[in-house]
Amino acid sequence: MSVEAVSYDLPMSASITEHRMKIAEARNILGEVIARARFAGDATVLINRKKPAAVVVSYEFYEQATEALGLERVEVPDPSTDD
């Protein structure tokens, strides 16, 4: 197993604002959590049983991160649409 260095082409002073909250709390203000990610570029770490479980980030950040990591994104069809 080899480990490769990943360059994000960000200046050393680049930072992201990170909020932390329990999943139940985030569920109650989901619109706000999404707006923070989408418009302010903030990340929200969702906590489950005192441990980080997931992160809500903007779609732009997600695209950049998957590209930088060389990950292939495979879209799963929405089962509610029968096209």
BATILO-855732 format. One line per 4 residues: their letters; for each residue x, y, z of C-alpha. Coordinates in nm, 2 decimals. Layout:
N
a> X:Y:Z ~ ...
END
This chain:
83
msve> 0.00:0.00:0.00 ~ 0.14:0.33:-0.10 ~ 0.05:0.68:0.02 ~ 0.06:0.97:-0.23
avsy> 0.09:1.33:-0.14 ~ -0.21:1.55:-0.24 ~ -0.18:1.91:-0.33 ~ -0.49:2.13:-0.30
dlpm> -0.32:2.43:-0.45 ~ -0.43:2.65:-0.15 ~ -0.21:2.91:0.01 ~ -0.10:2.82:0.36
sasi> -0.32:3.09:0.50 ~ -0.64:2.94:0.35 ~ -0.89:2.83:0.60 ~ -1.25:2.71:0.63
tehr> -1.49:2.80:0.90 ~ -1.61:2.48:1.07 ~ -1.93:2.45:1.28 ~ -1.99:2.14:1.49
mkia> -2.34:2.01:1.60 ~ -2.53:1.70:1.68 ~ -2.72:1.55:1.39 ~ -3.05:1.61:1.57
earn> -2.97:1.98:1.61 ~ -2.87:2.00:1.24 ~ -3.19:1.84:1.13 ~ -3.39:2.11:1.30
ilge> -3.20:2.39:1.11 ~ -3.11:2.20:0.79 ~ -3.18:2.49:0.57 ~ -2.94:2.71:0.77
viar> -2.67:2.44:0.76 ~ -2.71:2.41:0.38 ~ -2.70:2.79:0.34 ~ -2.38:2.81:0.54
arfa> -2.22:2.56:0.31 ~ -2.36:2.69:-0.01 ~ -2.32:3.07:0.04 ~ -2.06:3.12:0.30
gdat> -1.84:2.82:0.22 ~ -1.86:2.70:0.58 ~ -1.84:2.33:0.68 ~ -2.06:2.17:0.94
vlin> -1.93:1.86:1.12 ~ -2.22:1.64:1.22 ~ -2.17:1.47:1.56 ~ -2.32:1.13:1.65
rkkp> -2.25:0.99:2.00 ~ -1.98:1.25:2.06 ~ -1.79:1.14:1.74 ~ -1.77:1.31:1.40
aavv> -2.00:1.12:1.16 ~ -2.02:1.34:0.85 ~ -1.96:1.68:0.71 ~ -2.18:1.91:0.51
vsye> -1.98:2.12:0.26 ~ -2.07:2.31:-0.06 ~ -2.10:2.12:-0.38 ~ -1.82:2.32:-0.52
fyeq> -1.59:2.21:-0.23 ~ -1.70:1.85:-0.28 ~ -1.62:1.87:-0.66 ~ -1.28:2.02:-0.59
atea> -1.19:1.77:-0.32 ~ -1.29:1.46:-0.52 ~ -1.10:1.59:-0.82 ~ -0.79:1.67:-0.61
lgle> -0.80:1.32:-0.46 ~ -0.85:1.16:-0.80 ~ -1.18:1.00:-0.71 ~ -1.43:0.89:-0.97
rvev> -1.78:1.00:-0.88 ~ -2.05:0.74:-0.97 ~ -2.40:0.88:-0.97 ~ -2.67:0.66:-0.83
pdps> -3.01:0.71:-1.01 ~ -3.29:0.86:-0.80 ~ -3.54:0.57:-0.74 ~ -3.83:0.82:-0.72
tdd> -3.80:0.91:-1.09 ~ -3.90:0.64:-1.33 ~ -3.75:0.77:-1.66
END
